[in-house]
Amino acid sequence: MTNLFDNHNYTSVIDGSLLNKTFSYSINAAAIAALPDLRTFGVKAKYSF
């Protein structure tokens, strides 16, 4: 089972900015984030007196 606690935090983030010929950042900048797989199986238990 993956993602047991149904965590929605990013698993990784990388910089997607491009460098131009002068090695300075261009106007186009991006951050690319990887999201975790959603939980595919779960068990719910409830107990009361």
Backbone as a printed PyTorch tensor [residue, N CA C, xyz], in Angstrom:
tensor([[[  0.8590,  -1.1730,   0.0000],
         [  0.0000,   0.0000,   0.0000],
         [  0.9040,   1.2350,   0.0000]],

        [[  0.5660,   2.1950,  -0.8080],
         [  1.3170,   3.4500,  -0.8220],
         [  0.4860,   4.5600,  -0.2010]],

        [[  1.1660,   5.5370,   0.3520],
         [  0.5320,   6.7140,   0.9410],
         [ -0.4930,   6.3200,   2.0090]],

        [[ -0.0300,   5.6130,   3.0110],
         [ -0.8900,   5.0570,   4.0600],
         [ -1.7470,   6.1230,   4.7400]],

        [[ -1.1770,   7.2910,   5.0340],
         [ -1.9110,   8.3300,   5.7640],
         [ -2.5050,   9.3890,   4.8430]],

        [[ -2.5920,   9.1180,   3.5400],
         [ -3.1880,  10.0200,   2.5460],
         [ -2.5230,  11.3990,   2.5870]],

        [[ -1.2050,  11.3840,   2.5440],
         [ -0.4040,  12.5980,   2.6000],
         [ -0.4950,  13.3520,   1.2780]],

        [[ -0.7350,  14.6590,   1.3090],
         [ -0.8590,  15.4730,   0.1020],
         [  0.3420,  16.3860,  -0.1170]],

        [[  1.4350,  16.2030,   0.6330],
         [  2.6370,  17.0290,   0.4710],
         [  3.3890,  16.6270,  -0.7890]],

        [[  4.1480,  17.5600,  -1.3410],
         [  4.9460,  17.2860,  -2.5210],
         [  6.0250,  16.2590,  -2.1940]],

        [[  6.2910,  15.3600,  -3.1270],
         [  7.3660,  14.3970,  -2.9200],
         [  8.7000,  14.9720,  -3.3680]],

        [[  8.6900,  15.8460,  -4.3820],
         [  9.9040,  16.5320,  -4.8080],
         [  9.5270,  17.7730,  -5.6120]],

        [[ 10.4250,  18.7490,  -5.6130],
         [ 10.2370,  19.9810,  -6.3800],
         [ 11.5570,  20.2990,  -7.0580]],

        [[ 11.4910,  20.6300,  -8.3550],
         [ 12.7010,  21.0110,  -9.0750],
         [ 12.4940,  22.3670,  -9.7340]],

        [[ 13.5910,  23.0380,  -9.9990],
         [ 13.5670,  24.3440, -10.6420],
         [ 13.5140,  24.1350, -12.1540]],

        [[ 12.5410,  24.7580, -12.8170],
         [ 12.3970,  24.6130, -14.2550],
         [ 12.7880,  25.8680, -15.0090]],

        [[ 13.6440,  26.7040, -14.4290],
         [ 14.0680,  27.9410, -15.0770],
         [ 15.0640,  27.6420, -16.1920]],

        [[ 15.0760,  28.4830, -17.1810],
         [ 16.0040,  28.3300, -18.2940],
         [ 17.0840,  29.4000, -18.2190]],

        [[ 18.2960,  29.0480, -18.5910],
         [ 19.3960,  30.0070, -18.6540],
         [ 19.5810,  30.4540, -20.0990]],

        [[ 19.8780,  31.7370, -20.2780],
         [ 20.1680,  32.2130, -21.6320],
         [ 21.6820,  32.2120, -21.8790]],

        [[ 22.1410,  32.7600, -22.9650],
         [ 23.5600,  32.6970, -23.3270],
         [ 24.4730,  33.3950, -22.3320]],

        [[ 23.9680,  34.3940, -21.6160],
         [ 24.8070,  35.1130, -20.6510],
         [ 24.7350,  34.4810, -19.2600]],

        [[ 24.1470,  33.3040, -19.1440],
         [ 23.9930,  32.5710, -17.8930],
         [ 23.1980,  33.3350, -16.8380]],

        [[ 22.3000,  34.1820, -17.2940],
         [ 21.3710,  34.8210, -16.3650],
         [ 20.0030,  34.1950, -16.5890]],

        [[ 19.1860,  34.2180, -15.5780],
         [ 17.8600,  33.6040, -15.7030],
         [ 17.0120,  34.3440, -16.7200]],

        [[ 16.2600,  33.6020, -17.4840],
         [ 15.3500,  34.2100, -18.4490],
         [ 14.0410,  34.5790, -17.7450]],

        [[ 13.1570,  35.2000, -18.4650],
         [ 11.8740,  35.6260, -17.8980],
         [ 11.0020,  34.4140, -17.5650]],

        [[ 11.1350,  33.3570, -18.3360],
         [ 10.3350,  32.1520, -18.0990],
         [ 10.9230,  31.3630, -16.9340]],

        [[ 10.2160,  31.3350, -15.8370],
         [ 10.6630,  30.5970, -14.6580],
         [  9.5430,  29.6600, -14.2200]],

        [[  9.9230,  28.5210, -13.6660],
         [  8.9160,  27.5510, -13.2510],
         [  9.4440,  26.7120, -12.0990]],

        [[  8.5210,  26.1790, -11.3360],
         [  8.8340,  25.1740, -10.3220],
         [  7.9690,  23.9610, -10.6460]],

        [[  8.6020,  22.8150, -10.7820],
         [  7.8840,  21.6020, -11.1510],
         [  7.8000,  20.7170,  -9.9100]],

        [[  6.5680,  20.3990,  -9.5000],
         [  6.3510,  19.6270,  -8.2780],
         [  5.7760,  18.2590,  -8.6140]],

        [[  6.2360,  17.2520,  -7.8910],
         [  5.7200,  15.8940,  -8.0360],
         [  4.7810,  15.6150,  -6.8700]],

        [[  3.5890,  15.1900,  -7.1810],
         [  2.6000,  14.8790,  -6.1560],
         [  2.6090,  13.3860,  -5.8530]],

        [[  2.2740,  12.9960,  -4.6310],
         [  2.2630,  11.5700,  -4.2960],
         [  1.0500,  10.8690,  -4.8980]],

        [[  1.1570,   9.5600,  -5.0410],
         [ -0.0020,   8.7690,  -5.4660],
         [ -1.0420,   8.8170,  -4.3590]],

        [[ -2.3040,   8.8500,  -4.7460],
         [ -3.3720,   8.8640,  -3.7510],
         [ -3.5150,   7.4890,  -3.1220]],

        [[ -4.0290,   7.4700,  -1.9180],
         [ -4.2500,   6.2010,  -1.2320],
         [ -5.2830,   5.3970,  -2.0150]],

        [[ -5.0150,   4.1370,  -2.2250],
         [ -5.9190,   3.2990,  -3.0190],
         [ -6.6970,   2.3120,  -2.1680]],

        [[ -6.3440,   2.1710,  -0.9050],
         [ -7.0250,   1.2300,  -0.0370],
         [ -7.0100,   1.8000,   1.3690]],

        [[ -8.1100,   1.6540,   2.0680],
         [ -8.1610,   2.1700,   3.4280],
         [ -9.0640,   1.3230,   4.3090]],

        [[ -8.8410,   1.4030,   5.5940],
         [ -9.6550,   0.6920,   6.5760],
         [-10.1120,   1.7070,   7.6020]],

        [[-11.3890,   1.6740,   7.9090],
         [-11.9300,   2.5760,   8.9220],
         [-12.5350,   1.7280,  10.0330]],

        [[-12.1500,   2.0280,  11.2630],
         [-12.6620,   1.2740,  12.4000],
         [-13.2280,   2.2590,  13.4210]],

        [[-14.3260,   1.8700,  14.0480],
         [-14.9640,   2.7170,  15.0510],
         [-15.3910,   1.8240,  16.2130]],

        [[-15.1080,   2.2830,  17.4150],
         [-15.4580,   1.5230,  18.6060],
         [-16.0420,   2.4710,  19.6300]],

        [[-17.1500,   2.1070,  20.2160],
         [-17.7540,   2.9410,  21.2610],
         [-18.2820,   2.0390,  22.3790]],

        [[-18.3950,   2.6060,  23.5570],
         [-18.9140,   1.8700,  24.7010],
         [-20.3940,   2.0130,  24.8120]]])
